[in-house]
Structure formats: structure tokens, C-alpha cells
């Protein structure tokens, strides 16, 4: 699976991710978040997180090749396995606590976060292996 977004989208995705996490907290500190707009702030935050994670994951790398594409696919597989385990654990914990709200709709965001983490790990591992093979 090749990257479909340009290389700078990766850095922009990380910048957007930081903004999506910290701007709502700053808004709350300055009294801009209240009961009337809490849902809109939460939805906006989730939307920006989704967009930024997809930007990071789908952006091309500087040295994009077949190996990088296979690493992106492998990261998706690993993230799906880890997400599945996480989801089962959350459901079991919710059943034990008798709280079904615990497994809410944010589970997809957790999957994408795990996806990006696996992707970055695989990419850094590939770079390290290339570096040490050349020497």
C-alpha cells in the first residue's frame, strides 16, 4: 500500500494532532467551553484527530519504495491485532463493571493511534536496519 498524500502531510498531521489535543484544553482554561458547546468541541476534536492520523499514516515518506509500502500494510495488520485485543479487554472490563458506556465510539480513534504507532515503529526499524547493513 503506497502513500497517497505528499511528504509534508506527515509533519502537518503531527502538528494538527498536537493542536487537537491542546487547543480544547486551552479553550477550557479560558472559559470558552461550556455545556452549550461541549458536544461540538468534542466532535471537532475527534474529527481533527481522525484527519491528522490519516495524514500521518497515508503520507509518502522521503524514500518511498516497495518495502515502505509493505511496512505500511504490516503496520495496519499489527494495529488491527492489537486493537482487537484492546477491544475485547474493554468489553470484558465493561461487563465486569456492568458499565456498557465504557466501550464507546472512540474505539476507532484508538485503532488509528495504534496504527500510526506501529507504522512509525516499523519505519524506524527499517531505517536502522538499512543504516547498519550499509556499514
SVG drawing of the C-alpha trace seen along z (x, -y; Angstrom):
<svg xmlns="http://www.w3.org/2000/svg" viewBox="-26 -33 57 43">
<polyline fill="none" stroke="black" stroke-width="0.4" points="0.0,0.0 1.7,-3.2 1.3,-6.6 -1.2,-8.8 -0.5,-12.1 2.6,-14.3 5.5,-14.1 4.8,-17.4 1.4,-16.0 3.2,-13.8 4.6,-16.8 1.3,-18.7 -0.5,-15.7 1.6,-15.7 1.1,-19.4 -2.7,-19.1 -2.7,-16.2 -0.9,-18.4 -3.4,-21.2 -6.3,-18.9 -5.2,-17.7 -4.1,-21.0 -6.4,-23.7 -9.5,-22.3 -7.7,-22.3 -6.7,-25.9 -10.2,-26.8 -11.5,-25.2 -8.9,-27.1 -10.1,-30.4 -13.8,-29.6 -14.6,-29.1 -16.0,-25.5 -19.4,-25.3 -22.4,-23.0 -23.8,-24.5 -20.8,-23.8 -19.2,-20.8 -20.6,-18.3 -19.3,-20.5 -15.9,-20.8 -15.7,-17.1 -16.9,-16.3 -14.5,-18.8 -11.6,-17.4 -12.4,-13.9 -12.7,-15.0 -9.3,-16.8 -7.7,-13.8 -9.0,-11.4 -7.8,-13.7 -4.4,-14.2 -3.9,-10.4 -4.8,-9.7 -2.5,-12.4 0.4,-10.8 -0.4,-7.3 -1.1,-7.9 1.6,-10.5 4.5,-9.3 8.0,-9.1 11.1,-10.7 12.4,-7.3 9.1,-5.7 9.7,-2.2 8.1,1.2 9.5,2.0 7.9,-1.1 4.6,-0.1 4.8,3.4 5.7,1.8 2.6,-0.3 0.5,2.8 2.2,4.7 1.6,1.8 -2.1,2.0 -2.2,5.7 -0.4,5.4 -2.6,2.5 -5.7,4.5 -4.5,7.3 -3.6,5.0 -6.9,3.2 -8.8,6.4 -7.2,7.4 -7.8,4.0 -11.4,4.0 -12.0,7.5 -10.4,6.3 -12.5,3.2 -15.7,5.2 -14.8,7.7 -13.9,4.9 -17.2,3.1 -19.1,6.4 -17.4,6.9 -18.1,3.3 -21.6,3.5 -20.9,0.3 -21.6,0.5 -20.7,-3.1 -17.1,-2.3 -16.8,-0.8 -18.0,-3.9 -17.4,-5.1 -13.9,-6.3 -12.6,-2.9 -11.9,-3.7 -9.6,-6.5 -7.7,-4.1 -7.2,-1.9 -5.8,-4.7 -3.5,-5.8 -2.2,-2.2 -1.9,-2.1 0.3,-5.2 2.4,-3.9 3.0,-0.6 3.7,-2.4 6.3,-4.7 7.9,-1.8 8.2,0.3 9.6,-2.7 12.2,-3.5 13.2,0.2 13.6,0.3 15.8,-2.8 18.0,-1.4 18.4,1.9 19.4,0.1 21.9,-2.1 23.6,0.9 23.6,3.0 25.5,0.3 28.3,0.1"/>
</svg>
